[in-house]
């Protein structure tokens, strides 16, 4: 009797996992999961690429640090 109950319990768990997996295949990820793409710029001094929002813009050039900005001006 115990073996039958155990087999039924295992079967129920397997059935639930398969059903959950099949449901996930029918639901594509929502578009809100996508991250916004940001423009990358290159430091005029060391040529490292960084996001435009983190770059320092000075004299028509982008720099990664204030030190590179000072070096670029001279």
PDB file of N, CA, C and O in Angstrom:
ATOM      1  N   UNK A   1       0.827  -1.197   0.000  1.00  0.00           N
ATOM      2  CA  UNK A   1       0.000   0.000   0.000  1.00  0.00           C
ATOM      3  C   UNK A   1       0.870   1.259   0.000  1.00  0.00           C
ATOM      4  O   UNK A   1       0.575   2.226  -0.703  1.00  0.00           O
ATOM      5  N   UNK A   2       1.940   1.239   0.792  1.00  0.00           N
ATOM      6  CA  UNK A   2       2.835   2.395   0.872  1.00  0.00           C
ATOM      7  C   UNK A   2       3.504   2.663  -0.473  1.00  0.00           C
ATOM      8  O   UNK A   2       3.678   3.817  -0.863  1.00  0.00           O
ATOM      9  N   UNK A   3       3.880   1.596  -1.183  1.00  0.00           N
ATOM     10  CA  UNK A   3       4.539   1.752  -2.482  1.00  0.00           C
ATOM     11  C   UNK A   3       3.602   2.414  -3.489  1.00  0.00           C
ATOM     12  O   UNK A   3       4.037   3.235  -4.297  1.00  0.00           O
ATOM     13  N   UNK A   4       2.337   2.065  -3.443  1.00  0.00           N
ATOM     14  CA  UNK A   4       1.363   2.648  -4.369  1.00  0.00           C
ATOM     15  C   UNK A   4       1.201   4.143  -4.094  1.00  0.00           C
ATOM     16  O   UNK A   4       1.162   4.948  -5.025  1.00  0.00           O
ATOM     17  N   UNK A   5       1.108   4.513  -2.814  1.00  0.00           N
ATOM     18  CA  UNK A   5       0.991   5.925  -2.458  1.00  0.00           C
ATOM     19  C   UNK A   5       2.243   6.704  -2.851  1.00  0.00           C
ATOM     20  O   UNK A   5       2.157   7.841  -3.315  1.00  0.00           O
ATOM     21  N   UNK A   6       3.397   6.088  -2.661  1.00  0.00           N
ATOM     22  CA  UNK A   6       4.652   6.737  -3.034  1.00  0.00           C
ATOM     23  C   UNK A   6       4.727   6.948  -4.542  1.00  0.00           C
ATOM     24  O   UNK A   6       5.126   8.019  -5.000  1.00  0.00           O
ATOM     25  N   UNK A   7       4.351   5.945  -5.308  1.00  0.00           N
ATOM     26  CA  UNK A   7       4.354   6.071  -6.768  1.00  0.00           C
ATOM     27  C   UNK A   7       3.356   7.132  -7.236  1.00  0.00           C
ATOM     28  O   UNK A   7       3.645   7.888  -8.164  1.00  0.00           O
ATOM     29  N   UNK A   8       2.197   7.191  -6.607  1.00  0.00           N
ATOM     30  CA  UNK A   8       1.220   8.220  -6.952  1.00  0.00           C
ATOM     31  C   UNK A   8       1.756   9.620  -6.641  1.00  0.00           C
ATOM     32  O   UNK A   8       1.571  10.547  -7.430  1.00  0.00           O
ATOM     33  N   UNK A   9       2.411   9.768  -5.506  1.00  0.00           N
ATOM     34  CA  UNK A   9       2.977  11.065  -5.135  1.00  0.00           C
ATOM     35  C   UNK A   9       4.070  11.482  -6.118  1.00  0.00           C
ATOM     36  O   UNK A   9       4.106  12.634  -6.552  1.00  0.00           O
ATOM     37  N   UNK A  10       4.958  10.558  -6.471  1.00  0.00           N
ATOM     38  CA  UNK A  10       6.024  10.858  -7.431  1.00  0.00           C
ATOM     39  C   UNK A  10       5.424  11.207  -8.792  1.00  0.00           C
ATOM     40  O   UNK A  10       5.868  12.149  -9.449  1.00  0.00           O
ATOM     41  N   UNK A  11       4.419  10.451  -9.208  1.00  0.00           N
ATOM     42  CA  UNK A  11       3.750  10.727 -10.482  1.00  0.00           C
ATOM     43  C   UNK A  11       3.096  12.098 -10.493  1.00  0.00           C
ATOM     44  O   UNK A  11       3.146  12.806 -11.499  1.00  0.00           O
ATOM     45  N   UNK A  12       2.486  12.472  -9.384  1.00  0.00           N
ATOM     46  CA  UNK A  12       1.847  13.783  -9.284  1.00  0.00           C
ATOM     47  C   UNK A  12       2.875  14.907  -9.382  1.00  0.00           C
ATOM     48  O   UNK A  12       2.632  15.913 -10.049  1.00  0.00           O
ATOM     49  N   UNK A  13       4.012  14.746  -8.728  1.00  0.00           N
ATOM     50  CA  UNK A  13       5.074  15.756  -8.779  1.00  0.00           C
ATOM     51  C   UNK A  13       5.628  15.881 -10.199  1.00  0.00           C
ATOM     52  O   UNK A  13       5.815  16.991 -10.698  1.00  0.00           O
ATOM     53  N   UNK A  14       5.889  14.753 -10.846  1.00  0.00           N
ATOM     54  CA  UNK A  14       6.403  14.769 -12.222  1.00  0.00           C
ATOM     55  C   UNK A  14       5.389  15.424 -13.154  1.00  0.00           C
ATOM     56  O   UNK A  14       5.762  16.233 -14.003  1.00  0.00           O
ATOM     57  N   UNK A  15       4.118  15.084 -13.004  1.00  0.00           N
ATOM     58  CA  UNK A  15       3.072  15.679 -13.831  1.00  0.00           C
ATOM     59  C   UNK A  15       3.026  17.200 -13.636  1.00  0.00           C
ATOM     60  O   UNK A  15       2.890  17.948 -14.605  1.00  0.00           O
ATOM     61  N   UNK A  16       3.136  17.647 -12.402  1.00  0.00           N
ATOM     62  CA  UNK A  16       3.124  19.083 -12.114  1.00  0.00           C
ATOM     63  C   UNK A  16       4.317  19.802 -12.724  1.00  0.00           C
ATOM     64  O   UNK A  16       4.176  20.907 -13.248  1.00  0.00           O
ATOM     65  N   UNK A  17       5.489  19.183 -12.659  1.00  0.00           N
ATOM     66  CA  UNK A  17       6.679  19.797 -13.248  1.00  0.00           C
ATOM     67  C   UNK A  17       6.567  19.896 -14.766  1.00  0.00           C
ATOM     68  O   UNK A  17       6.924  20.918 -15.352  1.00  0.00           O
ATOM     69  N   UNK A  18       6.080  18.848 -15.394  1.00  0.00           N
ATOM     70  CA  UNK A  18       5.916  18.864 -16.853  1.00  0.00           C
ATOM     71  C   UNK A  18       4.889  19.921 -17.259  1.00  0.00           C
ATOM     72  O   UNK A  18       5.095  20.655 -18.226  1.00  0.00           O
ATOM     73  N   UNK A  19       3.810  19.992 -16.534  1.00  0.00           N
ATOM     74  CA  UNK A  19       2.766  20.976 -16.841  1.00  0.00           C
ATOM     75  C   UNK A  19       3.297  22.402 -16.680  1.00  0.00           C
ATOM     76  O   UNK A  19       3.006  23.269 -17.504  1.00  0.00           O
ATOM     77  N   UNK A  20       4.059  22.642 -15.643  1.00  0.00           N
ATOM     78  CA  UNK A  20       4.647  23.959 -15.420  1.00  0.00           C
ATOM     79  C   UNK A  20       5.627  24.321 -16.533  1.00  0.00           C
ATOM     80  O   UNK A  20       5.651  25.460 -17.000  1.00  0.00           O
ATOM     81  N   UNK A  21       6.426  23.359 -16.951  1.00  0.00           N
ATOM     82  CA  UNK A  21       7.390  23.589 -18.027  1.00  0.00           C
ATOM     83  C   UNK A  21       6.675  23.917 -19.338  1.00  0.00           C
ATOM     84  O   UNK A  21       7.073  24.840 -20.048  1.00  0.00           O
ATOM     85  N   UNK A  22       5.634  23.172 -19.655  1.00  0.00           N
ATOM     86  CA  UNK A  22       4.895  23.418 -20.896  1.00  0.00           C
ATOM     87  C   UNK A  22       4.204  24.781 -20.874  1.00  0.00           C
ATOM     88  O   UNK A  22       4.105  25.439 -21.910  1.00  0.00           O
ATOM     89  N   UNK A  23       3.734  25.201 -19.725  1.00  0.00           N
ATOM     90  CA  UNK A  23       3.126  26.525 -19.601  1.00  0.00           C
ATOM     91  C   UNK A  23       4.151  27.624 -19.829  1.00  0.00           C
ATOM     92  O   UNK A  23       3.837  28.647 -20.438  1.00  0.00           O
ATOM     93  N   UNK A  24       5.365  27.425 -19.350  1.00  0.00           N
ATOM     94  CA  UNK A  24       6.405  28.442 -19.522  1.00  0.00           C
ATOM     95  C   UNK A  24       6.815  28.578 -20.984  1.00  0.00           C
ATOM     96  O   UNK A  24       7.260  29.649 -21.397  1.00  0.00           O
ATOM     97  N   UNK A  25       6.674  27.522 -21.769  1.00  0.00           N
ATOM     98  CA  UNK A  25       7.004  27.602 -23.189  1.00  0.00           C
ATOM     99  C   UNK A  25       5.999  28.460 -23.948  1.00  0.00           C
ATOM    100  O   UNK A  25       6.361  29.095 -24.937  1.00  0.00           O
ATOM    101  N   UNK A  26       4.759  28.490 -23.510  1.00  0.00           N
ATOM    102  CA  UNK A  26       3.715  29.252 -24.187  1.00  0.00           C
ATOM    103  C   UNK A  26       3.736  30.731 -23.835  1.00  0.00           C
ATOM    104  O   UNK A  26       3.143  31.533 -24.557  1.00  0.00           O
ATOM    105  N   UNK A  27       4.391  31.116 -22.762  1.00  0.00           N
ATOM    106  CA  UNK A  27       4.432  32.509 -22.331  1.00  0.00           C
ATOM    107  C   UNK A  27       5.795  33.116 -22.647  1.00  0.00           C
ATOM    108  O   UNK A  27       6.760  32.858 -21.928  1.00  0.00           O
ATOM    109  N   UNK A  28       5.892  33.922 -23.714  1.00  0.00           N
ATOM    110  CA  UNK A  28       7.174  34.562 -24.008  1.00  0.00           C
ATOM    111  C   UNK A  28       7.487  35.608 -22.941  1.00  0.00           C
ATOM    112  O   UNK A  28       6.573  36.126 -22.300  1.00  0.00           O
ATOM    113  N   UNK A  29       8.752  35.921 -22.745  1.00  0.00           N
ATOM    114  CA  UNK A  29       9.104  36.927 -21.740  1.00  0.00           C
ATOM    115  C   UNK A  29       8.511  38.286 -22.110  1.00  0.00           C
ATOM    116  O   UNK A  29       8.426  38.638 -23.287  1.00  0.00           O
ATOM    117  N   UNK A  30       8.111  39.025 -21.113  1.00  0.00           N
ATOM    118  CA  UNK A  30       7.500  40.326 -21.366  1.00  0.00           C
ATOM    119  C   UNK A  30       8.552  41.322 -21.848  1.00  0.00           C
ATOM    120  O   UNK A  30       9.722  41.210 -21.481  1.00  0.00           O
ATOM    121  N   UNK A  31       8.150  42.292 -22.662  1.00  0.00           N
ATOM    122  CA  UNK A  31       9.120  43.254 -23.189  1.00  0.00           C
ATOM    123  C   UNK A  31       9.711  44.161 -22.118  1.00  0.00           C
ATOM    124  O   UNK A  31      10.722  44.817 -22.370  1.00  0.00           O
ATOM    125  N   UNK A  32       9.112  44.219 -20.930  1.00  0.00           N
ATOM    126  CA  UNK A  32       9.657  45.060 -19.870  1.00  0.00           C
ATOM    127  C   UNK A  32      10.937  44.472 -19.286  1.00  0.00           C
ATOM    128  O   UNK A  32      11.650  45.157 -18.553  1.00  0.00           O
ATOM    129  N   UNK A  33      11.239  43.198 -19.603  1.00  0.00           N
ATOM    130  CA  UNK A  33      12.451  42.574 -19.093  1.00  0.00           C
ATOM    131  C   UNK A  33      13.701  43.064 -19.821  1.00  0.00           C
ATOM    132  O   UNK A  33      14.816  42.871 -19.335  1.00  0.00           O
ATOM    133  N   UNK A  34      13.526  43.688 -20.971  1.00  0.00           N
ATOM    134  CA  UNK A  34      14.671  44.144 -21.750  1.00  0.00           C
ATOM    135  C   UNK A  34      15.252  45.409 -21.135  1.00  0.00           C
ATOM    136  O   UNK A  34      14.516  46.298 -20.707  1.00  0.00           O
ATOM    137  N   UNK A  35      16.561  45.481 -21.097  1.00  0.00           N
ATOM    138  CA  UNK A  35      17.230  46.657 -20.566  1.00  0.00           C
ATOM    139  C   UNK A  35      17.461  47.657 -21.692  1.00  0.00           C
ATOM    140  O   UNK A  35      17.660  47.279 -22.847  1.00  0.00           O
ATOM    141  N   UNK A  36      17.431  48.913 -21.345  1.00  0.00           N
ATOM    142  CA  UNK A  36      17.648  49.962 -22.333  1.00  0.00           C
ATOM    143  C   UNK A  36      19.098  49.938 -22.808  1.00  0.00           C
ATOM    144  O   UNK A  36      20.021  49.711 -22.026  1.00  0.00           O
ATOM    145  N   UNK A  37      19.273  50.173 -24.091  1.00  0.00           N
ATOM    146  CA  UNK A  37      20.610  50.197 -24.677  1.00  0.00           C
ATOM    147  C   UNK A  37      21.145  51.615 -24.572  1.00  0.00           C
ATOM    148  O   UNK A  37      20.430  52.576 -24.858  1.00  0.00           O
ATOM    149  N   UNK A  38      22.393  51.747 -24.166  1.00  0.00           N
ATOM    150  CA  UNK A  38      23.005  53.059 -24.021  1.00  0.00           C
ATOM    151  C   UNK A  38      24.186  53.179 -24.971  1.00  0.00           C
ATOM    152  O   UNK A  38      24.914  52.215 -25.205  1.00  0.00           O
ATOM    153  N   UNK A  39      24.362  54.362 -25.506  1.00  0.00           N
ATOM    154  CA  UNK A  39      25.454  54.626 -26.435  1.00  0.00           C
ATOM    155  C   UNK A  39      26.785  54.582 -25.694  1.00  0.00           C
ATOM    156  O   UNK A  39      26.925  55.131 -24.601  1.00  0.00           O
ATOM    157  N   UNK A  40      27.758  53.916 -26.311  1.00  0.00           N
ATOM    158  CA  UNK A  40      29.104  53.841 -25.744  1.00  0.00           C
ATOM    159  C   UNK A  40      29.985  54.863 -26.457  1.00  0.00           C
ATOM    160  O   UNK A  40      29.863  55.074 -27.663  1.00  0.00           O
ATOM    161  N   UNK A  41      30.869  55.488 -25.694  1.00  0.00           N
ATOM    162  CA  UNK A  41      31.825  56.450 -26.253  1.00  0.00           C
ATOM    163  C   UNK A  41      33.228  56.036 -25.844  1.00  0.00           C
ATOM    164  O   UNK A  41      33.410  55.260 -24.906  1.00  0.00           O
ATOM    165  N   UNK A  42      34.216  56.562 -26.556  1.00  0.00           N
ATOM    166  CA  UNK A  42      35.607  56.203 -26.304  1.00  0.00           C
ATOM    167  C   UNK A  42      36.332  57.386 -25.677  1.00  0.00           C
ATOM    168  O   UNK A  42      36.191  58.522 -26.130  1.00  0.00           O
ATOM    169  N   UNK A  43      37.103  57.115 -24.639  1.00  0.00           N
ATOM    170  CA  UNK A  43      37.913  58.145 -23.995  1.00  0.00           C
ATOM    171  C   UNK A  43      38.979  58.611 -24.990  1.00  0.00           C
ATOM    172  O   UNK A  43      39.665  57.794 -25.604  1.00  0.00           O
ATOM    173  N   UNK A  44      39.110  59.928 -25.140  1.00  0.00           N
ATOM    174  CA  UNK A  44      40.079  60.487 -26.085  1.00  0.00           C
ATOM    175  C   UNK A  44      41.513  60.266 -25.619  1.00  0.00           C
ATOM    176  O   UNK A  44      42.434  60.327 -26.433  1.00  0.00           O
ATOM    177  N   UNK A  45      41.723  60.014 -24.342  1.00  0.00           N
ATOM    178  CA  UNK A  45      43.080  59.852 -23.809  1.00  0.00           C
ATOM    179  C   UNK A  45      43.541  58.391 -23.830  1.00  0.00           C
ATOM    180  O   UNK A  45      44.630  58.095 -24.321  1.00  0.00           O
ATOM    181  N   UNK A  46      42.717  57.474 -23.298  1.00  0.00           N
ATOM    182  CA  UNK A  46      43.158  56.080 -23.150  1.00  0.00           C
ATOM    183  C   UNK A  46      42.389  55.100 -24.039  1.00  0.00           C
ATOM    184  O   UNK A  46      42.710  53.912 -24.061  1.00  0.00           O
ATOM    185  N   UNK A  47      41.395  55.572 -24.761  1.00  0.00           N
ATOM    186  CA  UNK A  47      40.608  54.774 -25.706  1.00  0.00           C
ATOM    187  C   UNK A  47      39.756  53.692 -25.043  1.00  0.00           C
ATOM    188  O   UNK A  47      39.360  52.735 -25.709  1.00  0.00           O
ATOM    189  N   UNK A  48      39.469  53.820 -23.754  1.00  0.00           N
ATOM    190  CA  UNK A  48      38.574  52.865 -23.102  1.00  0.00           C
ATOM    191  C   UNK A  48      37.131  53.240 -23.460  1.00  0.00           C
ATOM    192  O   UNK A  48      36.801  54.422 -23.550  1.00  0.00           O
ATOM    193  N   UNK A  49      36.279  52.237 -23.661  1.00  0.00           N
ATOM    194  CA  UNK A  49      34.868  52.476 -23.959  1.00  0.00           C
ATOM    195  C   UNK A  49      34.081  52.530 -22.660  1.00  0.00           C
ATOM    196  O   UNK A  49      34.298  51.726 -21.753  1.00  0.00           O
ATOM    197  N   UNK A  50      33.154  53.498 -22.582  1.00  0.00           N
ATOM    198  CA  UNK A  50      32.319  53.633 -21.399  1.00  0.00           C
ATOM    199  C   UNK A  50      30.965  54.199 -21.814  1.00  0.00           C
ATOM    200  O   UNK A  50      30.851  54.810 -22.876  1.00  0.00           O
ATOM    201  N   UNK A  51      29.931  54.000 -20.983  1.00  0.00           N
ATOM    202  CA  UNK A  51      28.614  54.544 -21.311  1.00  0.00           C
ATOM    203  C   UNK A  51      28.654  56.070 -21.377  1.00  0.00           C
ATOM    204  O   UNK A  51      29.359  56.720 -20.605  1.00  0.00           O
ATOM    205  N   UNK A  52      27.897  56.619 -22.300  1.00  0.00           N
ATOM    206  CA  UNK A  52      27.902  58.067 -22.494  1.00  0.00           C
ATOM    207  C   UNK A  52      27.480  58.803 -21.224  1.00  0.00           C
ATOM    208  O   UNK A  52      27.970  59.900 -20.956  1.00  0.00           O
ATOM    209  N   UNK A  53      26.576  58.212 -20.440  1.00  0.00           N
ATOM    210  CA  UNK A  53      26.108  58.865 -19.213  1.00  0.00           C
ATOM    211  C   UNK A  53      27.201  58.964 -18.151  1.00  0.00           C
ATOM    212  O   UNK A  53      27.109  59.805 -17.256  1.00  0.00           O
ATOM    213  N   UNK A  54      28.235  58.124 -18.232  1.00  0.00           N
ATOM    214  CA  UNK A  54      29.330  58.153 -17.259  1.00  0.00           C
ATOM    215  C   UNK A  54      30.536  58.936 -17.760  1.00  0.00           C
ATOM    216  O   UNK A  54      31.471  59.183 -16.999  1.00  0.00           O
ATOM    217  N   UNK A  55      30.525  59.328 -19.025  1.00  0.00           N
ATOM    218  CA  UNK A  55      31.675  60.012 -19.615  1.00  0.00           C
ATOM    219  C   UNK A  55      31.647  61.503 -19.285  1.00  0.00           C
ATOM    220  O   UNK A  55      30.598  62.072 -18.980  1.00  0.00           O
ATOM    221  N   UNK A  56      32.819  62.115 -19.354  1.00  0.00           N
ATOM    222  CA  UNK A  56      32.969  63.555 -19.162  1.00  0.00           C
ATOM    223  C   UNK A  56      33.191  64.158 -20.544  1.00  0.00           C
ATOM    224  O   UNK A  56      34.134  63.787 -21.243  1.00  0.00           O
ATOM    225  N   UNK A  57      32.318  65.092 -20.939  1.00  0.00           N
ATOM    226  CA  UNK A  57      32.413  65.713 -22.257  1.00  0.00           C
ATOM    227  C   UNK A  57      33.063  67.073 -22.107  1.00  0.00           C
ATOM    228  O   UNK A  57      32.596  67.916 -21.341  1.00  0.00           O
ATOM    229  N   UNK A  58      34.143  67.281 -22.842  1.00  0.00           N
ATOM    230  CA  UNK A  58      34.863  68.547 -22.755  1.00  0.00           C
ATOM    231  C   UNK A  58      35.597  68.804 -24.062  1.00  0.00           C
ATOM    232  O   UNK A  58      36.316  67.937 -24.560  1.00  0.00           O
ATOM    233  N   UNK A  59      35.416  69.984 -24.610  1.00  0.00           N
ATOM    234  CA  UNK A  59      36.146  70.373 -25.821  1.00  0.00           C
ATOM    235  C   UNK A  59      35.870  69.475 -27.016  1.00  0.00           C
ATOM    236  O   UNK A  59      36.761  69.253 -27.836  1.00  0.00           O
ATOM    237  N   UNK A  60      34.662  68.958 -27.129  1.00  0.00           N
ATOM    238  CA  UNK A  60      34.311  68.107 -28.251  1.00  0.00           C
ATOM    239  C   UNK A  60      34.793  66.670 -28.115  1.00  0.00           C
ATOM    240  O   UNK A  60      34.648  65.889 -29.056  1.00  0.00           O
ATOM    241  N   UNK A  61      35.358  66.301 -26.981  1.00  0.00           N
ATOM    242  CA  UNK A  61      35.878  64.947 -26.741  1.00  0.00           C
ATOM    243  C   UNK A  61      35.254  64.368 -25.474  1.00  0.00           C
ATOM    244  O   UNK A  61      34.779  65.100 -24.605  1.00  0.00           O
ATOM    245  N   UNK A  62      35.265  63.052 -25.390  1.00  0.00           N
ATOM    246  CA  UNK A  62      34.796  62.349 -24.197  1.00  0.00           C
ATOM    247  C   UNK A  62      35.997  61.815 -23.426  1.00  0.00           C
ATOM    248  O   UNK A  62      36.983  61.376 -24.017  1.00  0.00           O
ATOM    249  N   UNK A  63      35.900  61.860 -22.094  1.00  0.00           N
ATOM    250  CA  UNK A  63      36.968  61.361 -21.224  1.00  0.00           C
ATOM    251  C   UNK A  63      36.358  60.472 -20.148  1.00  0.00           C
ATOM    252  O   UNK A  63      35.195  60.633 -19.778  1.00  0.00           O
ATOM    253  N   UNK A  64      37.168  59.523 -19.647  1.00  0.00           N
ATOM    254  CA  UNK A  64      36.666  58.591 -18.634  1.00  0.00           C
ATOM    255  C   UNK A  64      36.874  59.110 -17.212  1.00  0.00           C
ATOM    256  O   UNK A  64      36.132  58.724 -16.309  1.00  0.00           O
ATOM    257  N   UNK A  65      37.862  59.972 -16.993  1.00  0.00           N
ATOM    258  CA  UNK A  65      38.140  60.507 -15.655  1.00  0.00           C
ATOM    259  C   UNK A  65      38.510  61.986 -15.763  1.00  0.00           C
ATOM    260  O   UNK A  65      38.904  62.448 -16.834  1.00  0.00           O
ATOM    261  N   UNK A  66      38.386  62.728 -14.663  1.00  0.00           N
ATOM    262  CA  UNK A  66      38.824  64.129 -14.686  1.00  0.00           C
ATOM    263  C   UNK A  66      40.324  64.266 -14.991  1.00  0.00           C
ATOM    264  O   UNK A  66      40.745  65.252 -15.596  1.00  0.00           O
ATOM    265  N   UNK A  67      41.120  63.291 -14.578  1.00  0.00           N
ATOM    266  CA  UNK A  67      42.558  63.343 -14.859  1.00  0.00           C
ATOM    267  C   UNK A  67      42.819  63.283 -16.362  1.00  0.00           C
ATOM    268  O   UNK A  67      43.657  64.019 -16.882  1.00  0.00           O
ATOM    269  N   UNK A  68      42.102  62.408 -17.052  1.00  0.00           N
ATOM    270  CA  UNK A  68      42.270  62.312 -18.501  1.00  0.00           C
ATOM    271  C   UNK A  68      41.739  63.566 -19.192  1.00  0.00           C
ATOM    272  O   UNK A  68      42.245  63.967 -20.241  1.00  0.00           O
ATOM    273  N   UNK A  69      40.730  64.173 -18.606  1.00  0.00           N
ATOM    274  CA  UNK A  69      40.213  65.421 -19.155  1.00  0.00           C
ATOM    275  C   UNK A  69      41.286  66.508 -19.080  1.00  0.00           C
ATOM    276  O   UNK A  69      41.475  67.262 -20.034  1.00  0.00           O
ATOM    277  N   UNK A  70      41.987  66.587 -17.948  1.00  0.00           N
ATOM    278  CA  UNK A  70      43.060  67.580 -17.789  1.00  0.00           C
ATOM    279  C   UNK A  70      44.207  67.298 -18.743  1.00  0.00           C
ATOM    280  O   UNK A  70      44.773  68.222 -19.327  1.00  0.00           O
ATOM    281  N   UNK A  71      44.558  66.013 -18.907  1.00  0.00           N
ATOM    282  CA  UNK A  71      45.642  65.655 -19.825  1.00  0.00           C
ATOM    283  C   UNK A  71      45.264  65.961 -21.271  1.00  0.00           C
ATOM    284  O   UNK A  71      46.128  66.318 -22.072  1.00  0.00           O
ATOM    285  N   UNK A  72      44.011  65.828 -21.606  1.00  0.00           N
ATOM    286  CA  UNK A  72      43.562  66.077 -22.972  1.00  0.00           C
ATOM    287  C   UNK A  72      43.554  67.548 -23.327  1.00  0.00           C
ATOM    288  O   UNK A  72      43.706  67.901 -24.496  1.00  0.00           O
ATOM    289  N   UNK A  73      43.381  68.411 -22.342  1.00  0.00           N
ATOM    290  CA  UNK A  73      43.355  69.853 -22.594  1.00  0.00           C
ATOM    291  C   UNK A  73      44.744  70.410 -22.865  1.00  0.00           C
ATOM    292  O   UNK A  73      44.882  71.419 -23.558  1.00  0.00           O
ATOM    293  N   UNK A  74      45.773  69.767 -22.328  1.00  0.00           N
ATOM    294  CA  UNK A  74      47.127  70.319 -22.471  1.00  0.00           C
ATOM    295  C   UNK A  74      47.787  69.937 -23.769  1.00  0.00           C
ATOM    296  O   UNK A  74      48.926  70.331 -24.023  1.00  0.00           O
TER     297      UNK A  74
END
